Amino acid sequence: MAHSKQARKRIRQNEKNRIANKAKMSRVRSGIKAVLTAVQAGDKAKATALALAACRTIDKAAKTRVIHANNAARHKSQVMRAVAAMK
């Protein structure tokens, strides 16, 4: 257990940040899943629009260091390749 006042504050901050980061990661995963679902359905227009939104969400997560920059680049690449591979 934390003994100092600043250690107790740090615990509160860490918990608050953990919950916020969890929500951001959930948004990232949902965006990626939505794009891949649209690709499976064959709806190119919807998939393209969702891909742009997903890339924006991924970039926001990387900017706030929820995910690493290379991880963000990999996910964006995965999404864009899936959309580009559509017929």
Phi, psi and omega per residue, in radians:
M1 nan 2.524 -3.129
A2 -1.205 2.430 -3.114
H3 -1.813 -0.558 -3.073
S4 -1.650 2.812 3.133
K5 -1.100 -0.722 -3.117
Q6 -1.222 -0.544 3.102
A7 -1.206 -0.651 3.092
R8 -1.152 -0.695 3.108
K9 -1.114 -0.732 -3.133
R10 -1.074 -0.675 3.106
I11 -1.094 -0.756 3.107
R12 -1.090 -0.760 -3.136
Q13 -1.123 -0.748 -3.126
N14 -1.079 -0.709 -3.137
E15 -1.157 -0.753 3.122
K16 -1.081 -0.776 3.134
N17 -1.187 -0.633 3.125
R18 -1.071 -0.765 -3.137
I19 -1.153 -0.729 3.122
A20 -1.133 -0.747 3.140
N21 -1.143 -0.635 3.118
K22 -1.093 -0.727 3.122
A23 -1.144 -0.721 3.140
K24 -1.131 -0.725 3.123
M25 -1.152 -0.638 3.106
S26 -1.102 -0.715 3.098
R27 -1.099 -0.711 3.133
V28 -1.093 -0.867 -3.115
R29 -1.097 -0.708 3.126
S30 -1.109 -0.714 3.130
G31 -1.107 -0.763 3.127
I32 -1.117 -0.767 -3.121
K33 -1.116 -0.677 3.125
A34 -1.089 -0.733 3.128
V35 -1.118 -0.839 -3.098
L36 -1.140 -0.570 3.082
T37 -1.180 -0.736 3.108
A38 -1.130 -0.640 3.103
V39 -1.129 -0.756 3.122
Q40 -1.092 -0.640 -3.138
A41 -1.290 -0.340 3.097
G42 1.547 0.264 -3.131
D43 -1.625 1.623 -3.026
K44 -1.173 -0.700 -3.120
A45 -1.113 -0.787 3.137
K46 -1.163 -0.730 -3.137
A47 -1.090 -0.695 3.129
T48 -1.131 -0.777 -3.141
A49 -1.135 -0.738 3.138
L50 -1.190 -0.570 3.134
A51 -1.134 -0.728 3.117
L52 -1.118 -0.724 3.115
A53 -1.146 -0.702 3.138
A54 -1.148 -0.710 3.111
C55 -1.104 -0.682 3.098
R56 -1.095 -0.759 3.133
T57 -1.145 -0.715 3.120
I58 -1.110 -0.744 3.124
D59 -1.092 -0.698 3.115
K60 -1.109 -0.715 3.128
A61 -1.143 -0.657 3.130
A62 -1.248 -0.645 -3.125
K63 -1.113 -0.651 3.128
T64 -1.584 0.179 3.084
R65 1.059 0.528 3.020
V66 -1.263 -0.661 3.025
I67 -2.202 2.784 3.140
H68 -1.283 2.651 -3.111
A69 -1.031 -0.697 3.136
N70 -1.190 -0.631 3.080
N71 -1.107 -0.744 3.113
A72 -1.089 -0.781 3.141
A73 -1.078 -0.708 3.139
R74 -1.110 -0.767 3.139
H75 -1.168 -0.711 3.112
K76 -1.109 -0.700 3.116
S77 -1.112 -0.745 3.132
Q78 -1.043 -0.796 -3.115
V79 -1.136 -0.823 -3.090
M80 -1.193 -0.607 3.083
R81 -1.142 -0.687 3.139
A82 -1.109 -0.720 3.138
V83 -1.220 -0.726 -3.118
A84 -1.161 -0.504 -3.108
A85 -1.342 -0.162 3.140
M86 -1.186 2.615 -3.123
K87 -1.525 nan nan
